Amino acid sequence: MPQDLIYLDNNATTRIDEAVLQAMLPFLREQYGNPASGHLAGRVARQAVERAREAVAALIGGRGGRVVFTASATEANNLAITGIAGGGSRPGHLVTTMIEHKSVLEPARNLERAGRIALTELPPDEFGQVHSDALLAALRADTCLVSVIAASHVVHTLNPLAELAQVCAAQGVPLHCDATQWVGKLPLDVGRLGIDALSISAHKLYGPKGAAALYLSQAALRRGIVPQILGGGQEDGLRSGTLNVPAIVGFGAACELAARRQADDATRARQLAQQLWNGLTARLDAVTLNGHPQERLPGGLHVTFTGVDSRGLMAAIPELAFSEGSACETEREPEYVLKAIGKPEAAHHSIRCQIGRATTAAQVTTAVELLVAGVQRMQAFAV
């Protein structure tokens, strides 16, 4: 990566923390045993995996449940949706939202097409939130799972998890949350909230790619979950395959760091995001913030520049890393999340920025200059 690149795409991925890398190195070089092996090298690897499991559980308040390691949050979401909602002997009813990550929406829709579930997708409000009254109205006697994203991967809006979890608990319906963007930025306690399943990923919180997890409460485990990868029996039979020990060790180290740093990181990220927003609005007209103005991820901005093509803007500013939307959306179609919140016209005129742990105030100042100049050039060319 170029040394002078200003990286503001921390929703897509984060730079691995040096302390995380150092924790991983012994398991890439000397301690390379397979954790499923019974000899000493295998036992050392297994102990490292279990320490990481405890660290992940501690960060999310999930020590009473089970952390199942996966290779990605996409896999964790698929395991939750297909393994819980699609695992019944008779078709059940799944409630989710229109603004979920595609790794929730696609398996849910696939189950519906196969006749294995009935599916309800709740619309959000204009800020991207789903509220408890709408959820309650959607529940049925055969509802087997509710899946609601914790924080939007596009517009950064936080969902009211406590309210939604309370509705699910009162109706006896398990709740799954894709918390990939939330965990590491804000505190979250699955036990206190009553969340039954939670998906998280290491590379969103300064850990390595290739390690993620699905947390399952004891209640969810008792209900049963059908594994989606078979063959080896690892992870108590819930996810077969040799564990990626170095990445899992890094995941645990990243969670330990987040537990110590997330409060300070969040305060700093909010300040720098406000600096970025103030700089843009002071010098540009027709700039709109998408998502909730207060209930949002610290450091996150999703901004529309009216009349400016976002992909063209990205190409015009190679010194600055930002995105149009989710990194998983490879096709240039109107962003479905913006459609769902009533802003389809903003889809190709918006950018997503997320302040990271390494972002500096000086970089934000430079980013403002680059964005203002780029927007003004494109607006002048359009005229």
Contacts in CASP RR format, 6 or more apart in sequence:
PFRMAT RR
TARGET T0000
AUTHOR 0000-0000-0000
METHOD contacts of the structure
MODEL  1
MPQDLIYLDNNATTRIDEAVLQAMLPFLREQYGNPASGHLAGRVARQAVE
RAREAVAALIGGRGGRVVFTASATEANNLAITGIAGGGSRPGHLVTTMIE
HKSVLEPARNLERAGRIALTELPPDEFGQVHSDALLAALRADTCLVSVIA
ASHVVHTLNPLAELAQVCAAQGVPLHCDATQWVGKLPLDVGRLGIDALSI
SAHKLYGPKGAAALYLSQAALRRGIVPQILGGGQEDGLRSGTLNVPAIVG
FGAACELAARRQADDATRARQLAQQLWNGLTARLDAVTLNGHPQERLPGG
LHVTFTGVDSRGLMAAIPELAFSEGSACETEREPEYVLKAIGKPEAAHHS
IRCQIGRATTAAQVTTAVELLVAGVQRMQAFAV
1 7 0 8 1.000
2 319 0 8 1.000
4 319 0 8 1.000
5 319 0 8 1.000
5 320 0 8 1.000
5 321 0 8 1.000
6 319 0 8 1.000
6 320 0 8 1.000
6 321 0 8 1.000
6 359 0 8 1.000
6 363 0 8 1.000
6 366 0 8 1.000
6 367 0 8 1.000
6 370 0 8 1.000
7 15 0 8 1.000
7 321 0 8 1.000
7 356 0 8 1.000
7 358 0 8 1.000
7 359 0 8 1.000
8 320 0 8 1.000
8 321 0 8 1.000
8 322 0 8 1.000
8 353 0 8 1.000
8 354 0 8 1.000
8 355 0 8 1.000
8 356 0 8 1.000
8 359 0 8 1.000
8 367 0 8 1.000
9 321 0 8 1.000
9 322 0 8 1.000
9 323 0 8 1.000
9 327 0 8 1.000
9 352 0 8 1.000
9 353 0 8 1.000
9 354 0 8 1.000
10 354 0 8 1.000
10 355 0 8 1.000
10 356 0 8 1.000
10 359 0 8 1.000
11 153 0 8 1.000
11 156 0 8 1.000
11 181 0 8 1.000
11 204 0 8 1.000
11 300 0 8 1.000
11 323 0 8 1.000
11 326 0 8 1.000
11 327 0 8 1.000
11 352 0 8 1.000
11 354 0 8 1.000
12 323 0 8 1.000
12 327 0 8 1.000
13 203 0 8 1.000
13 204 0 8 1.000
13 209 0 8 1.000
13 327 0 8 1.000
14 203 0 8 1.000
14 204 0 8 1.000
14 205 0 8 1.000
14 206 0 8 1.000
14 207 0 8 1.000
14 356 0 8 1.000
14 357 0 8 1.000
15 206 0 8 1.000
15 357 0 8 1.000
15 358 0 8 1.000
16 203 0 8 1.000
16 206 0 8 1.000
16 207 0 8 1.000
16 208 0 8 1.000
17 206 0 8 1.000
17 207 0 8 1.000
17 253 0 8 1.000
17 254 0 8 1.000
17 257 0 8 1.000
17 357 0 8 1.000
19 253 0 8 1.000
19 257 0 8 1.000
20 206 0 8 1.000
20 207 0 8 1.000
20 208 0 8 1.000
20 250 0 8 1.000
20 253 0 8 1.000
20 254 0 8 1.000
20 257 0 8 1.000
23 249 0 8 1.000
23 250 0 8 1.000
23 252 0 8 1.000
23 253 0 8 1.000
24 208 0 8 1.000
24 246 0 8 1.000
24 247 0 8 1.000
24 249 0 8 1.000
24 250 0 8 1.000
24 253 0 8 1.000
27 45 0 8 1.000
27 48 0 8 1.000
27 245 0 8 1.000
27 246 0 8 1.000
27 249 0 8 1.000
28 246 0 8 1.000
31 41 0 8 1.000
31 44 0 8 1.000
31 45 0 8 1.000
31 48 0 8 1.000
31 245 0 8 1.000
32 41 0 8 1.000
32 45 0 8 1.000
32 245 0 8 1.000
33 41 0 8 1.000
33 42 0 8 1.000
33 44 0 8 1.000
33 45 0 8 1.000
33 245 0 8 1.000
34 41 0 8 1.000
34 42 0 8 1.000
34 45 0 8 1.000
34 242 0 8 1.000
35 42 0 8 1.000
35 45 0 8 1.000
35 46 0 8 1.000
35 48 0 8 1.000
35 49 0 8 1.000
35 243 0 8 1.000
35 245 0 8 1.000
36 42 0 8 1.000
36 46 0 8 1.000
36 234 0 8 1.000
36 242 0 8 1.000
36 243 0 8 1.000
37 43 0 8 1.000
37 45 0 8 1.000
45 243 0 8 1.000
45 245 0 8 1.000
48 245 0 8 1.000
48 248 0 8 1.000
48 249 0 8 1.000
49 69 0 8 1.000
49 243 0 8 1.000
49 245 0 8 1.000
49 248 0 8 1.000
49 249 0 8 1.000
51 249 0 8 1.000
51 252 0 8 1.000
52 248 0 8 1.000
52 249 0 8 1.000
52 250 0 8 1.000
52 251 0 8 1.000
52 252 0 8 1.000
52 253 0 8 1.000
52 255 0 8 1.000
53 67 0 8 1.000
53 69 0 8 1.000
53 248 0 8 1.000
54 63 0 8 1.000
55 251 0 8 1.000
55 252 0 8 1.000
55 253 0 8 1.000
55 255 0 8 1.000
55 256 0 8 1.000
55 259 0 8 1.000
56 67 0 8 1.000
56 200 0 8 1.000
56 213 0 8 1.000
56 215 0 8 1.000
56 251 0 8 1.000
56 252 0 8 1.000
56 255 0 8 1.000
57 63 0 8 1.000
57 64 0 8 1.000
57 65 0 8 1.000
57 67 0 8 1.000
57 215 0 8 1.000
58 255 0 8 1.000
58 259 0 8 1.000
59 183 0 8 1.000
59 184 0 8 1.000
59 255 0 8 1.000
59 256 0 8 1.000
59 258 0 8 1.000
59 259 0 8 1.000
60 179 0 8 1.000
60 183 0 8 1.000
60 188 0 8 1.000
60 189 0 8 1.000
60 190 0 8 1.000
60 198 0 8 1.000
60 200 0 8 1.000
60 215 0 8 1.000
61 188 0 8 1.000
61 189 0 8 1.000
61 190 0 8 1.000
61 191 0 8 1.000
61 192 0 8 1.000
62 189 0 8 1.000
62 190 0 8 1.000
62 191 0 8 1.000
62 215 0 8 1.000
62 217 0 8 1.000
64 191 0 8 1.000
64 217 0 8 1.000
64 218 0 8 1.000
65 215 0 8 1.000
65 216 0 8 1.000
65 217 0 8 1.000
65 218 0 8 1.000
65 221 0 8 1.000
66 215 0 8 1.000
66 216 0 8 1.000
66 218 0 8 1.000
66 221 0 8 1.000
66 236 0 8 1.000
66 238 0 8 1.000
67 213 0 8 1.000
67 214 0 8 1.000
67 215 0 8 1.000
67 216 0 8 1.000
68 76 0 8 1.000
68 79 0 8 1.000
68 213 0 8 1.000
68 214 0 8 1.000
68 215 0 8 1.000
68 216 0 8 1.000
68 235 0 8 1.000
68 236 0 8 1.000
68 238 0 8 1.000
68 239 0 8 1.000
69 211 0 8 1.000
69 212 0 8 1.000
69 213 0 8 1.000
69 235 0 8 1.000
69 239 0 8 1.000
69 243 0 8 1.000
69 244 0 8 1.000
69 248 0 8 1.000
69 251 0 8 1.000
70 76 0 8 1.000
70 79 0 8 1.000
70 212 0 8 1.000
70 213 0 8 1.000
70 214 0 8 1.000
70 239 0 8 1.000
71 210 0 8 1.000
71 211 0 8 1.000
71 212 0 8 1.000
71 244 0 8 1.000
72 201 0 8 1.000
72 210 0 8 1.000
72 212 0 8 1.000
73 101 0 8 1.000
73 103 0 8 1.000
73 178 0 8 1.000
73 180 0 8 1.000
73 199 0 8 1.000
73 200 0 8 1.000
73 201 0 8 1.000
73 204 0 8 1.000
73 212 0 8 1.000
74 101 0 8 1.000
74 103 0 8 1.000
74 328 0 8 1.000
75 212 0 8 1.000
75 228 0 8 1.000
75 239 0 8 1.000
76 199 0 8 1.000
76 200 0 8 1.000
76 201 0 8 1.000
76 212 0 8 1.000
76 213 0 8 1.000
76 214 0 8 1.000
77 101 0 8 1.000
77 103 0 8 1.000
77 104 0 8 1.000
77 107 0 8 1.000
77 178 0 8 1.000
77 199 0 8 1.000
77 214 0 8 1.000
78 103 0 8 1.000
78 107 0 8 1.000
78 228 0 8 1.000
79 214 0 8 1.000
79 225 0 8 1.000
79 227 0 8 1.000
79 228 0 8 1.000
79 238 0 8 1.000
79 239 0 8 1.000
80 145 0 8 1.000
80 147 0 8 1.000
80 176 0 8 1.000
80 197 0 8 1.000
80 199 0 8 1.000
80 214 0 8 1.000
80 225 0 8 1.000
81 94 0 8 1.000
81 104 0 8 1.000
81 107 0 8 1.000
81 108 0 8 1.000
81 111 0 8 1.000
81 145 0 8 1.000
81 147 0 8 1.000
81 176 0 8 1.000
82 107 0 8 1.000
82 110 0 8 1.000
82 111 0 8 1.000
82 226 0 8 1.000
82 228 0 8 1.000
83 225 0 8 1.000
83 226 0 8 1.000
83 227 0 8 1.000
83 228 0 8 1.000
84 144 0 8 1.000
84 145 0 8 1.000
84 174 0 8 1.000
84 176 0 8 1.000
84 197 0 8 1.000
84 220 0 8 1.000
84 223 0 8 1.000
84 224 0 8 1.000
84 225 0 8 1.000
84 226 0 8 1.000
85 92 0 8 1.000
85 94 0 8 1.000
85 108 0 8 1.000
85 111 0 8 1.000
85 117 0 8 1.000
85 144 0 8 1.000
85 145 0 8 1.000
85 147 0 8 1.000
86 92 0 8 1.000
86 111 0 8 1.000
86 116 0 8 1.000
86 117 0 8 1.000
86 144 0 8 1.000
86 226 0 8 1.000
87 116 0 8 1.000
87 225 0 8 1.000
87 226 0 8 1.000
88 144 0 8 1.000
88 226 0 8 1.000
91 115 0 8 1.000
91 116 0 8 1.000
91 117 0 8 1.000
91 118 0 8 1.000
91 142 0 8 1.000
92 116 0 8 1.000
92 117 0 8 1.000
92 118 0 8 1.000
92 142 0 8 1.000
92 143 0 8 1.000
92 144 0 8 1.000
93 117 0 8 1.000
93 118 0 8 1.000
93 119 0 8 1.000
93 120 0 8 1.000
93 140 0 8 1.000
93 142 0 8 1.000
93 143 0 8 1.000
93 144 0 8 1.000
94 108 0 8 1.000
94 111 0 8 1.000
94 112 0 8 1.000
94 117 0 8 1.000
94 118 0 8 1.000
94 119 0 8 1.000
94 120 0 8 1.000
94 143 0 8 1.000
94 144 0 8 1.000
94 145 0 8 1.000
94 146 0 8 1.000
94 147 0 8 1.000
95 120 0 8 1.000
95 122 0 8 1.000
95 135 0 8 1.000
95 138 0 8 1.000
95 139 0 8 1.000
95 143 0 8 1.000
95 145 0 8 1.000
95 146 0 8 1.000
95 147 0 8 1.000
96 104 0 8 1.000
96 105 0 8 1.000
96 108 0 8 1.000
96 119 0 8 1.000
96 120 0 8 1.000
96 121 0 8 1.000
96 122 0 8 1.000
96 146 0 8 1.000
96 147 0 8 1.000
96 148 0 8 1.000
97 121 0 8 1.000
97 122 0 8 1.000
97 123 0 8 1.000
97 124 0 8 1.000
97 130 0 8 1.000
97 147 0 8 1.000
97 148 0 8 1.000
97 149 0 8 1.000
98 121 0 8 1.000
98 122 0 8 1.000
98 123 0 8 1.000
98 124 0 8 1.000
98 336 0 8 1.000
98 337 0 8 1.000
98 340 0 8 1.000
99 124 0 8 1.000
99 128 0 8 1.000
99 130 0 8 1.000
99 149 0 8 1.000
99 152 0 8 1.000
99 154 0 8 1.000
99 336 0 8 1.000
99 337 0 8 1.000
99 340 0 8 1.000
99 341 0 8 1.000
100 108 0 8 1.000
100 147 0 8 1.000
100 148 0 8 1.000
100 149 0 8 1.000
100 178 0 8 1.000
101 149 0 8 1.000
101 153 0 8 1.000
101 178 0 8 1.000
101 180 0 8 1.000
101 326 0 8 1.000
101 328 0 8 1.000
102 326 0 8 1.000
102 328 0 8 1.000
102 329 0 8 1.000
103 178 0 8 1.000
103 328 0 8 1.000
104 147 0 8 1.000
104 149 0 8 1.000
104 178 0 8 1.000
105 121 0 8 1.000
108 117 0 8 1.000
108 119 0 8 1.000
108 121 0 8 1.000
108 147 0 8 1.000
109 119 0 8 1.000
111 117 0 8 1.000
111 119 0 8 1.000
112 118 0 8 1.000
112 119 0 8 1.000
117 144 0 8 1.000
118 142 0 8 1.000
120 138 0 8 1.000
122 130 0 8 1.000
122 134 0 8 1.000
122 135 0 8 1.000
122 138 0 8 1.000
123 130 0 8 1.000
123 134 0 8 1.000
123 340 0 8 1.000
124 130 0 8 1.000
124 157 0 8 1.000
124 340 0 8 1.000
124 341 0 8 1.000
125 131 0 8 1.000
125 341 0 8 1.000
126 341 0 8 1.000
126 342 0 8 1.000
127 155 0 8 1.000
127 157 0 8 1.000
127 291 0 8 1.000
127 292 0 8 1.000
127 293 0 8 1.000
127 295 0 8 1.000
127 341 0 8 1.000
128 152 0 8 1.000
128 155 0 8 1.000
128 157 0 8 1.000
128 291 0 8 1.000
128 292 0 8 1.000
128 337 0 8 1.000
128 340 0 8 1.000
128 341 0 8 1.000
129 157 0 8 1.000
129 158 0 8 1.000
129 159 0 8 1.000
129 160 0 8 1.000
129 292 0 8 1.000
129 295 0 8 1.000
130 148 0 8 1.000
130 159 0 8 1.000
130 164 0 8 1.000
131 160 0 8 1.000
131 163 0 8 1.000
132 160 0 8 1.000
132 163 0 8 1.000
132 164 0 8 1.000
132 166 0 8 1.000
132 167 0 8 1.000
135 146 0 8 1.000
135 148 0 8 1.000
135 164 0 8 1.000
135 167 0 8 1.000
135 168 0 8 1.000
136 167 0 8 1.000
136 171 0 8 1.000
139 146 0 8 1.000
139 167 0 8 1.000
139 171 0 8 1.000
139 173 0 8 1.000
143 171 0 8 1.000
143 173 0 8 1.000
144 173 0 8 1.000
144 174 0 8 1.000
145 173 0 8 1.000
145 174 0 8 1.000
145 175 0 8 1.000
145 176 0 8 1.000
146 164 0 8 1.000
146 168 0 8 1.000
146 173 0 8 1.000
146 174 0 8 1.000
146 175 0 8 1.000
146 176 0 8 1.000
147 175 0 8 1.000
147 176 0 8 1.000
147 177 0 8 1.000
147 178 0 8 1.000
148 159 0 8 1.000
148 161 0 8 1.000
148 164 0 8 1.000
148 175 0 8 1.000
148 176 0 8 1.000
148 177 0 8 1.000
149 159 0 8 1.000
149 177 0 8 1.000
149 178 0 8 1.000
150 158 0 8 1.000
150 159 0 8 1.000
150 161 0 8 1.000
150 177 0 8 1.000
150 178 0 8 1.000
150 179 0 8 1.000
150 181 0 8 1.000
150 182 0 8 1.000
150 183 0 8 1.000
150 188 0 8 1.000
151 157 0 8 1.000
151 158 0 8 1.000
151 159 0 8 1.000
151 179 0 8 1.000
151 181 0 8 1.000
151 182 0 8 1.000
151 185 0 8 1.000
151 186 0 8 1.000
151 296 0 8 1.000
151 297 0 8 1.000
152 158 0 8 1.000
152 181 0 8 1.000
152 291 0 8 1.000
152 337 0 8 1.000
153 180 0 8 1.000
153 181 0 8 1.000
153 325 0 8 1.000
153 326 0 8 1.000
153 337 0 8 1.000
154 302 0 8 1.000
154 325 0 8 1.000
154 326 0 8 1.000
154 335 0 8 1.000
154 337 0 8 1.000
154 338 0 8 1.000
154 352 0 8 1.000
155 290 0 8 1.000
155 291 0 8 1.000
155 292 0 8 1.000
155 296 0 8 1.000
155 302 0 8 1.000
155 337 0 8 1.000
155 338 0 8 1.000
155 341 0 8 1.000
155 352 0 8 1.000
156 181 0 8 1.000
156 291 0 8 1.000
156 292 0 8 1.000
156 296 0 8 1.000
156 297 0 8 1.000
156 299 0 8 1.000
156 300 0 8 1.000
156 301 0 8 1.000
156 302 0 8 1.000
156 352 0 8 1.000
156 354 0 8 1.000
157 291 0 8 1.000
157 292 0 8 1.000
157 295 0 8 1.000
157 296 0 8 1.000
158 182 0 8 1.000
158 186 0 8 1.000
158 292 0 8 1.000
158 295 0 8 1.000
158 296 0 8 1.000
158 297 0 8 1.000
160 295 0 8 1.000
161 177 0 8 1.000
161 188 0 8 1.000
161 193 0 8 1.000
161 195 0 8 1.000
162 193 0 8 1.000
164 175 0 8 1.000
165 175 0 8 1.000
165 193 0 8 1.000
165 194 0 8 1.000
165 195 0 8 1.000
168 174 0 8 1.000
168 175 0 8 1.000
168 196 0 8 1.000
169 175 0 8 1.000
169 194 0 8 1.000
174 196 0 8 1.000
174 197 0 8 1.000
174 217 0 8 1.000
174 219 0 8 1.000
174 220 0 8 1.000
174 223 0 8 1.000
175 194 0 8 1.000
175 195 0 8 1.000
175 196 0 8 1.000
175 197 0 8 1.000
176 195 0 8 1.000
176 196 0 8 1.000
176 197 0 8 1.000
176 198 0 8 1.000
176 199 0 8 1.000
177 195 0 8 1.000
177 197 0 8 1.000
177 198 0 8 1.000
177 199 0 8 1.000
178 199 0 8 1.000
179 188 0 8 1.000
179 198 0 8 1.000
179 199 0 8 1.000
179 200 0 8 1.000
180 199 0 8 1.000
180 200 0 8 1.000
180 201 0 8 1.000
180 204 0 8 1.000
181 204 0 8 1.000
181 297 0 8 1.000
182 188 0 8 1.000
182 297 0 8 1.000
183 198 0 8 1.000
183 200 0 8 1.000
183 204 0 8 1.000
183 205 0 8 1.000
183 258 0 8 1.000
184 204 0 8 1.000
184 205 0 8 1.000
184 255 0 8 1.000
184 258 0 8 1.000
184 262 0 8 1.000
184 265 0 8 1.000
185 205 0 8 1.000
185 262 0 8 1.000
185 265 0 8 1.000
185 266 0 8 1.000
185 269 0 8 1.000
185 297 0 8 1.000
185 298 0 8 1.000
186 262 0 8 1.000
186 266 0 8 1.000
186 297 0 8 1.000
186 298 0 8 1.000
187 262 0 8 1.000
187 263 0 8 1.000
188 198 0 8 1.000
190 198 0 8 1.000
190 215 0 8 1.000
190 217 0 8 1.000
191 217 0 8 1.000
194 217 0 8 1.000
195 215 0 8 1.000
195 217 0 8 1.000
196 216 0 8 1.000
196 217 0 8 1.000
196 219 0 8 1.000
196 220 0 8 1.000
197 214 0 8 1.000
197 215 0 8 1.000
197 216 0 8 1.000
197 217 0 8 1.000
197 220 0 8 1.000
198 214 0 8 1.000
198 215 0 8 1.000
199 212 0 8 1.000
199 213 0 8 1.000
199 214 0 8 1.000
199 215 0 8 1.000
200 212 0 8 1.000
200 213 0 8 1.000
200 215 0 8 1.000
201 211 0 8 1.000
201 212 0 8 1.000
201 213 0 8 1.000
202 208 0 8 1.000
202 209 0 8 1.000
202 210 0 8 1.000
202 211 0 8 1.000
202 212 0 8 1.000
202 247 0 8 1.000
202 250 0 8 1.000
202 251 0 8 1.000
202 252 0 8 1.000
202 254 0 8 1.000
203 209 0 8 1.000
203 210 0 8 1.000
203 211 0 8 1.000
205 254 0 8 1.000
205 255 0 8 1.000
205 258 0 8 1.000
206 254 0 8 1.000
206 257 0 8 1.000
206 258 0 8 1.000
206 357 0 8 1.000
207 250 0 8 1.000
207 251 0 8 1.000
207 253 0 8 1.000
207 254 0 8 1.000
208 246 0 8 1.000
208 247 0 8 1.000
208 250 0 8 1.000
208 251 0 8 1.000
209 247 0 8 1.000
210 244 0 8 1.000
210 247 0 8 1.000
211 244 0 8 1.000
211 247 0 8 1.000
211 248 0 8 1.000
211 250 0 8 1.000
211 251 0 8 1.000
212 251 0 8 1.000
213 251 0 8 1.000
216 225 0 8 1.000
216 238 0 8 1.000
225 238 0 8 1.000
227 237 0 8 1.000
227 238 0 8 1.000
227 239 0 8 1.000
227 240 0 8 1.000
228 239 0 8 1.000
229 239 0 8 1.000
229 240 0 8 1.000
229 241 0 8 1.000
230 240 0 8 1.000
231 240 0 8 1.000
231 241 0 8 1.000
232 240 0 8 1.000
232 241 0 8 1.000
233 240 0 8 1.000
233 241 0 8 1.000
234 240 0 8 1.000
234 241 0 8 1.000
234 242 0 8 1.000
234 243 0 8 1.000
235 243 0 8 1.000
258 265 0 8 1.000
261 357 0 8 1.000
265 298 0 8 1.000
265 356 0 8 1.000
265 357 0 8 1.000
266 298 0 8 1.000
266 299 0 8 1.000
267 298 0 8 1.000
268 355 0 8 1.000
269 298 0 8 1.000
269 299 0 8 1.000
269 300 0 8 1.000
269 355 0 8 1.000
269 356 0 8 1.000
269 359 0 8 1.000
270 298 0 8 1.000
270 299 0 8 1.000
272 299 0 8 1.000
272 355 0 8 1.000
272 359 0 8 1.000
272 361 0 8 1.000
272 364 0 8 1.000
273 298 0 8 1.000
273 299 0 8 1.000
273 300 0 8 1.000
273 301 0 8 1.000
273 353 0 8 1.000
273 355 0 8 1.000
275 361 0 8 1.000
275 364 0 8 1.000
275 365 0 8 1.000
275 368 0 8 1.000
276 301 0 8 1.000
276 353 0 8 1.000
276 355 0 8 1.000
276 364 0 8 1.000
276 367 0 8 1.000
276 368 0 8 1.000
277 289 0 8 1.000
277 301 0 8 1.000
277 303 0 8 1.000
279 368 0 8 1.000
279 372 0 8 1.000
280 287 0 8 1.000
280 303 0 8 1.000
280 368 0 8 1.000
280 371 0 8 1.000
280 372 0 8 1.000
281 287 0 8 1.000
283 368 0 8 1.000
283 372 0 8 1.000
284 305 0 8 1.000
284 372 0 8 1.000
284 375 0 8 1.000
284 376 0 8 1.000
286 305 0 8 1.000
286 306 0 8 1.000
286 307 0 8 1.000
287 303 0 8 1.000
287 304 0 8 1.000
287 305 0 8 1.000
287 306 0 8 1.000
288 303 0 8 1.000
288 304 0 8 1.000
288 306 0 8 1.000
288 346 0 8 1.000
289 301 0 8 1.000
289 302 0 8 1.000
289 303 0 8 1.000
290 302 0 8 1.000
290 303 0 8 1.000
290 304 0 8 1.000
290 338 0 8 1.000
290 341 0 8 1.000
290 343 0 8 1.000
290 346 0 8 1.000
290 350 0 8 1.000
291 302 0 8 1.000
291 341 0 8 1.000
297 354 0 8 1.000
298 355 0 8 1.000
299 354 0 8 1.000
299 355 0 8 1.000
299 356 0 8 1.000
300 352 0 8 1.000
300 353 0 8 1.000
300 354 0 8 1.000
300 355 0 8 1.000
301 352 0 8 1.000
301 353 0 8 1.000
301 354 0 8 1.000
302 325 0 8 1.000
302 350 0 8 1.000
302 351 0 8 1.000
302 352 0 8 1.000
302 353 0 8 1.000
303 350 0 8 1.000
303 351 0 8 1.000
303 353 0 8 1.000
304 343 0 8 1.000
304 346 0 8 1.000
304 349 0 8 1.000
304 350 0 8 1.000
305 313 0 8 1.000
305 349 0 8 1.000
305 350 0 8 1.000
305 351 0 8 1.000
305 375 0 8 1.000
306 349 0 8 1.000
307 349 0 8 1.000
307 379 0 8 1.000
307 382 0 8 1.000
308 349 0 8 1.000
308 375 0 8 1.000
308 378 0 8 1.000
308 379 0 8 1.000
308 382 0 8 1.000
309 348 0 8 1.000
309 349 0 8 1.000
309 378 0 8 1.000
310 324 0 8 1.000
310 348 0 8 1.000
310 349 0 8 1.000
310 350 0 8 1.000
310 351 0 8 1.000
311 324 0 8 1.000
311 332 0 8 1.000
311 348 0 8 1.000
312 378 0 8 1.000
313 351 0 8 1.000
313 371 0 8 1.000
313 374 0 8 1.000
313 375 0 8 1.000
313 378 0 8 1.000
314 322 0 8 1.000
314 323 0 8 1.000
314 324 0 8 1.000
314 351 0 8 1.000
316 374 0 8 1.000
316 377 0 8 1.000
316 378 0 8 1.000
317 370 0 8 1.000
317 371 0 8 1.000
317 374 0 8 1.000
319 370 0 8 1.000
320 367 0 8 1.000
320 370 0 8 1.000
320 371 0 8 1.000
322 351 0 8 1.000
322 352 0 8 1.000
322 353 0 8 1.000
323 351 0 8 1.000
323 352 0 8 1.000
324 335 0 8 1.000
324 348 0 8 1.000
324 350 0 8 1.000
324 351 0 8 1.000
324 352 0 8 1.000
325 335 0 8 1.000
325 350 0 8 1.000
325 351 0 8 1.000
325 352 0 8 1.000
326 335 0 8 1.000
326 337 0 8 1.000
329 335 0 8 1.000
332 348 0 8 1.000
333 347 0 8 1.000
334 344 0 8 1.000
334 347 0 8 1.000
334 348 0 8 1.000
335 347 0 8 1.000
335 350 0 8 1.000
338 344 0 8 1.000
338 346 0 8 1.000
338 347 0 8 1.000
338 350 0 8 1.000
339 347 0 8 1.000
353 367 0 8 1.000
355 364 0 8 1.000
END
